[in-house]
Amino acid sequence: MSDVLALCGGLPQQHVAAGTPLIQEGGRTDRLYILRSGSFEVVRNGVRVIVISEPGAFLGEISVLLQSPPTADVVATMDSTVHVLEQAGTKVRQDPELTHAIAQLLARRLLAVTAYLVDIKRQYAGTDSHLALMDQVLARLMDMQPAGARPGSERGDVPDY
């Protein structure tokens, strides 16, 4: 990720105090953040998804790429510093190095999620559990989803994402 930080040399920095939201679910900005130091937790529908603490990690890249409001809150877990890229949608389209760095991050995440789903499939194969439906989940991950598709559940008792 040091390559990513090298791309950010001229970008302004923002200091974020522990407990302060950097990105709010449903808000709309055209900013991309790159972690310089510190740590952030991603919280979606009240559930902590992950803690991001690796310098050079992107924050807000999904909403920039999809031109949609953020689907999670991103909150500093300690005093942190990020680089701020304004007008990120345009800059990502214009800068192949930046686009490639984001694509690599997303590919690593997809690899991790796919490995996790395969592990669940292996563990629950041949059972009557709802977790035995991993074939369908994996197939949906591999299908191209229409631009307007929203992830979530068809069940009424599960919140949409």
C-alpha positions in Angstrom: 0.0 0.0 0.0 3.0 2.3 0.1 2.5 2.8 -3.6 -0.9 4.2 -2.9 0.6 6.6 -0.3 3.1 7.7 -2.9 0.2 8.7 -5.2 -1.2 10.9 -2.4 1.9 13.0 -1.8 0.3 16.3 -3.0 -3.2 15.6 -1.5 -4.4 17.5 1.5 -4.6 15.7 4.9 -7.4 15.7 7.3 -7.1 14.8 11.0 -10.0 12.8 12.5 -10.4 12.5 16.3 -11.3 9.1 17.8 -15.0 8.5 17.7 -15.6 11.0 14.9 -17.4 9.8 11.7 -15.5 10.3 8.5 -18.2 9.0 6.2 -21.9 8.7 7.1 -24.3 6.1 5.7 -26.6 7.8 3.2 -24.6 11.0 2.9 -23.4 12.1 -0.5 -19.9 13.4 -1.3 -17.5 12.9 -4.1 -14.6 12.3 -1.8 -12.2 9.5 -1.6 -10.1 9.1 1.5 -6.8 7.3 1.8 -5.7 6.2 5.3 -2.3 7.7 6.3 -2.3 6.7 10.0 -4.8 5.5 12.6 -7.8 3.2 12.4 -11.4 3.3 11.3 -14.3 0.9 11.8 -16.9 0.3 9.1 -20.4 0.0 10.6 -23.3 -1.1 8.4 -26.8 -1.1 9.9 -25.4 -1.0 13.4 -23.1 -3.9 12.8 -19.3 -3.5 12.9 -18.1 -5.0 9.6 -14.4 -4.5 9.7 -11.6 -2.3 11.2 -9.3 -0.7 8.6 -5.9 0.2 9.9 -3.5 -0.4 7.0 -1.9 2.8 5.7 -2.8 3.3 2.1 -6.3 1.7 2.4 -9.1 3.5 0.6 -12.2 4.7 2.4 -15.3 5.6 0.4 -14.3 4.0 -2.8 -17.5 2.0 -3.4 -19.7 5.1 -3.3 -17.3 7.0 -5.6 -17.2 4.2 -8.1 -21.0 3.5 -8.0 -21.8 7.2 -7.7 -24.1 6.4 -4.8 -24.5 7.4 -1.2 -22.3 5.5 1.2 -23.8 2.3 2.5 -22.0 2.3 5.9 -20.6 4.7 8.5 -16.8 5.0 8.8 -15.8 6.1 12.2 -12.3 6.7 13.6 -11.4 4.3 16.4 -8.3 6.3 17.3 -6.9 9.7 16.3 -6.3 9.2 12.6 -5.1 11.0 9.5 -6.4 10.6 5.9 -5.5 12.1 2.6 -8.6 13.6 0.9 -9.2 13.4 -2.8 -12.0 15.8 -3.9 -13.9 15.3 -7.1 -12.9 11.6 -6.8 -15.2 10.2 -9.4 -13.6 12.3 -12.2 -10.1 11.8 -10.9 -10.5 8.0 -10.6 -11.7 7.9 -14.3 -8.8 10.0 -15.4 -5.9 8.4 -13.4 -5.1 4.8 -14.5 -2.7 4.3 -11.5 -5.4 5.3 -9.0 -8.0 3.2 -10.8 -5.7 0.2 -10.8 -5.0 0.6 -7.1 -8.7 0.6 -6.3 -9.3 -2.4 -8.5 -6.6 -4.3 -6.7 -8.2 -3.5 -3.3 -11.6 -4.6 -4.5 -10.2 -7.8 -6.1 -8.5 -8.7 -2.7 -11.8 -8.2 -0.9 -13.7 -10.3 -3.4 -11.0 -13.0 -3.1 -11.4 -13.0 0.7 -15.3 -13.1 0.5 -15.3 -15.9 -2.1 -12.8 -18.0 0.0 -15.1 -17.5 3.1 -18.2 -18.5 1.1 -16.5 -21.6 -0.3 -15.5 -22.5 3.3 -19.1 -22.2 4.4 -20.2 -24.3 1.4 -17.7 -27.0 2.3 -18.8 -27.1 6.0 -22.5 -27.2 5.3 -22.7 -29.3 2.1 -25.4 -31.9 2.3 -27.2 -30.3 5.2 -30.7 -28.9 5.2 -29.4 -25.6 6.7 -29.9 -22.3 4.9 -26.1 -22.2 4.7 -26.2 -25.1 2.2 -27.4 -22.4 -0.3 -23.8 -21.3 -1.0 -24.1 -22.4 -4.6 -26.7 -19.8 -5.2 -24.8 -17.1 -3.3 -21.6 -17.8 -5.2 -23.4 -17.8 -8.5 -25.0 -14.4 -7.7 -21.6 -13.0 -6.8 -20.2 -14.1 -10.2 -23.2 -12.7 -12.2 -23.1 -9.2 -13.5 -25.7 -7.2 -11.5 -27.6 -4.4 -13.2 -26.4 -0.9 -12.3 -29.6 -0.3 -10.4 -29.5 -3.5 -8.3 -29.5 -3.0 -4.6 -27.9 -5.7 -2.4 -30.0 -7.0 0.4 -32.4 -9.7 1.4 -35.8 -10.6 0.2 -36.8 -11.4 3.8 -38.7 -8.7 5.6 -36.9 -9.3 8.9 -33.4 -8.6 7.4 -32.5 -5.0 6.8 -31.5 -3.9 3.3 -27.9 -2.8 2.8 
